[in-house]
Amino acid sequence: YALLDEDEPRFAPPPADAPTHRQRAADLYRAFTAEEKQQLLETKIKWLEDRIEKNPDDQIARRLKDELDAVVMAKQEGPKMEEGRARARAMRGESTEKLE
């Protein structure tokens, strides 16, 4: 089989010391407050809902929206889980024995 021009890599590989996608995102969003992050999340979900409404067959938009909805649910569950843990600790009481 012959390699054609369209089979070649489209972009040069990133340098070895380049930040990962996760590190870059952390750098970009570090300056946002929690409220700004929540507002951005809601804006992205609304944008995806509009896009899905215009093109119901857009599976990529549907998947992205599902993932962002999961983020919203996880953010809502966090404080509830911590509250439950605190209640469980209070019911158990303080342990005077140290585990070794």
C-alpha positions as YAML, in Angstrom:
chain: A
units: angstrom
residues:
- id: 1
  name: TYR
  ca: [0.00, 0.00, 0.00]
- id: 2
  name: ALA
  ca: [1.22, 3.46, -0.83]
- id: 3
  name: LEU
  ca: [1.11, 6.27, 1.69]
- id: 4
  name: LEU
  ca: [-0.67, 9.29, 0.31]
- id: 5
  name: ASP
  ca: [-0.29, 12.91, 1.37]
- id: 6
  name: GLU
  ca: [-3.54, 12.76, 3.34]
- id: 7
  name: ASP
  ca: [-2.12, 9.85, 5.34]
- id: 8
  name: GLU
  ca: [0.75, 11.97, 6.67]
- id: 9
  name: PRO
  ca: [0.51, 13.47, 10.17]
- id: 10
  name: ARG
  ca: [-1.39, 16.75, 10.01]
- id: 11
  name: PHE
  ca: [0.57, 18.47, 12.75]
- id: 12
  name: ALA
  ca: [4.10, 18.36, 14.04]
- id: 13
  name: PRO
  ca: [4.40, 16.31, 17.23]
- id: 14
  name: PRO
  ca: [4.45, 18.40, 20.41]
- id: 15
  name: PRO
  ca: [7.82, 18.92, 22.09]
- id: 16
  name: ALA
  ca: [8.70, 16.43, 24.80]
- id: 17
  name: ASP
  ca: [8.52, 19.09, 27.51]
- id: 18
  name: ALA
  ca: [5.12, 20.42, 26.38]
- id: 19
  name: PRO
  ca: [2.31, 20.34, 28.98]
- id: 20
  name: THR
  ca: [-0.37, 17.68, 28.66]
- id: 21
  name: HIS
  ca: [-3.93, 18.63, 27.75]
- id: 22
  name: ARG
  ca: [-4.94, 18.23, 31.39]
- id: 23
  name: GLN
  ca: [-2.09, 20.46, 32.60]
- id: 24
  name: ARG
  ca: [-2.90, 23.10, 29.99]
- id: 25
  name: ALA
  ca: [-6.58, 23.12, 30.98]
- id: 26
  name: ALA
  ca: [-5.62, 23.46, 34.65]
- id: 27
  name: ASP
  ca: [-3.43, 26.45, 33.78]
- id: 28
  name: LEU
  ca: [-6.15, 28.11, 31.70]
- id: 29
  name: TYR
  ca: [-8.97, 27.64, 34.23]
- id: 30
  name: ARG
  ca: [-6.93, 28.30, 37.39]
- id: 31
  name: ALA
  ca: [-7.91, 31.98, 37.47]
- id: 32
  name: PHE
  ca: [-11.66, 31.24, 37.35]
- id: 33
  name: THR
  ca: [-13.70, 31.40, 40.54]
- id: 34
  name: ALA
  ca: [-16.07, 28.55, 41.41]
- id: 35
  name: GLU
  ca: [-19.02, 30.69, 40.30]
- id: 36
  name: GLU
  ca: [-17.36, 31.47, 36.96]
- id: 37
  name: LYS
  ca: [-16.61, 27.79, 36.41]
- id: 38
  name: GLN
  ca: [-20.25, 26.91, 37.15]
- id: 39
  name: GLN
  ca: [-21.48, 29.62, 34.79]
- id: 40
  name: LEU
  ca: [-19.12, 28.40, 32.04]
- id: 41
  name: LEU
  ca: [-20.35, 24.84, 32.53]
- id: 42
  name: GLU
  ca: [-23.98, 25.97, 32.24]
- id: 43
  name: THR
  ca: [-23.16, 28.03, 29.14]
- id: 44
  name: LYS
  ca: [-21.48, 25.06, 27.46]
- id: 45
  name: ILE
  ca: [-24.44, 22.78, 28.26]
- id: 46
  name: LYS
  ca: [-26.90, 25.34, 26.87]
- id: 47
  name: TRP
  ca: [-24.80, 25.71, 23.71]
- id: 48
  name: LEU
  ca: [-24.74, 21.94, 23.24]
- id: 49
  name: GLU
  ca: [-28.50, 21.69, 23.83]
- id: 50
  name: ASP
  ca: [-29.08, 24.30, 21.09]
- id: 51
  name: ARG
  ca: [-26.71, 22.45, 18.77]
- id: 52
  name: ILE
  ca: [-28.50, 19.12, 19.40]
- id: 53
  name: GLU
  ca: [-31.87, 20.78, 18.83]
- id: 54
  name: LYS
  ca: [-30.69, 22.02, 15.41]
- id: 55
  name: ASN
  ca: [-29.07, 18.69, 14.50]
- id: 56
  name: PRO
  ca: [-30.53, 15.76, 16.49]
- id: 57
  name: ASP
  ca: [-28.13, 13.32, 14.80]
- id: 58
  name: ASP
  ca: [-24.99, 15.02, 16.18]
- id: 59
  name: GLN
  ca: [-23.67, 12.20, 18.35]
- id: 60
  name: ILE
  ca: [-20.52, 14.07, 19.35]
- id: 61
  name: ALA
  ca: [-22.54, 16.94, 20.80]
- id: 62
  name: ARG
  ca: [-24.78, 14.45, 22.61]
- id: 63
  name: ARG
  ca: [-21.80, 12.70, 24.16]
- id: 64
  name: LEU
  ca: [-20.21, 15.98, 25.24]
- id: 65
  name: LYS
  ca: [-23.50, 17.10, 26.79]
- id: 66
  name: ASP
  ca: [-23.82, 13.79, 28.64]
- id: 67
  name: GLU
  ca: [-20.30, 14.18, 30.01]
- id: 68
  name: LEU
  ca: [-20.98, 17.76, 31.15]
- id: 69
  name: ASP
  ca: [-24.26, 16.65, 32.75]
- id: 70
  name: ALA
  ca: [-22.27, 14.03, 34.66]
- id: 71
  name: VAL
  ca: [-19.90, 16.78, 35.86]
- id: 72
  name: VAL
  ca: [-22.87, 18.78, 37.14]
- id: 73
  name: MET
  ca: [-24.23, 15.73, 38.97]
- id: 74
  name: ALA
  ca: [-20.83, 14.98, 40.51]
- id: 75
  name: LYS
  ca: [-20.50, 18.59, 41.71]
- id: 76
  name: GLN
  ca: [-23.94, 18.36, 43.33]
- id: 77
  name: GLU
  ca: [-23.18, 15.01, 45.00]
- id: 78
  name: GLY
  ca: [-19.88, 16.16, 46.55]
- id: 79
  name: PRO
  ca: [-21.33, 18.24, 49.40]
- id: 80
  name: LYS
  ca: [-24.03, 15.63, 50.07]
- id: 81
  name: MET
  ca: [-21.44, 12.87, 50.36]
- id: 82
  name: GLU
  ca: [-19.33, 14.95, 52.77]
- id: 83
  name: GLU
  ca: [-22.44, 15.68, 54.86]
- id: 84
  name: GLY
  ca: [-23.18, 11.95, 55.04]
- id: 85
  name: ARG
  ca: [-19.61, 11.17, 56.04]
- id: 86
  name: ALA
  ca: [-19.74, 13.81, 58.79]
- id: 87
  name: ARG
  ca: [-23.00, 12.32, 60.12]
- id: 88
  name: ALA
  ca: [-21.49, 8.83, 60.09]
- id: 89
  name: ARG
  ca: [-18.42, 10.07, 61.98]
- id: 90
  name: ALA
  ca: [-20.65, 11.79, 64.54]
- id: 91
  name: MET
  ca: [-22.70, 8.62, 65.06]
- id: 92
  name: ARG
  ca: [-19.57, 6.51, 65.57]
- id: 93
  name: GLY
  ca: [-18.09, 8.98, 68.01]
- id: 94
  name: GLU
  ca: [-14.44, 9.76, 68.54]
- id: 95
  name: SER
  ca: [-12.13, 6.78, 68.85]
- id: 96
  name: THR
  ca: [-9.65, 6.92, 71.70]
- id: 97
  name: GLU
  ca: [-7.62, 3.98, 70.39]
- id: 98
  name: LYS
  ca: [-4.98, 4.49, 67.78]
- id: 99
  name: LEU
  ca: [-4.72, 1.92, 65.06]
- id: 100
  name: GLU
  ca: [-1.26, 0.62, 64.43]
...
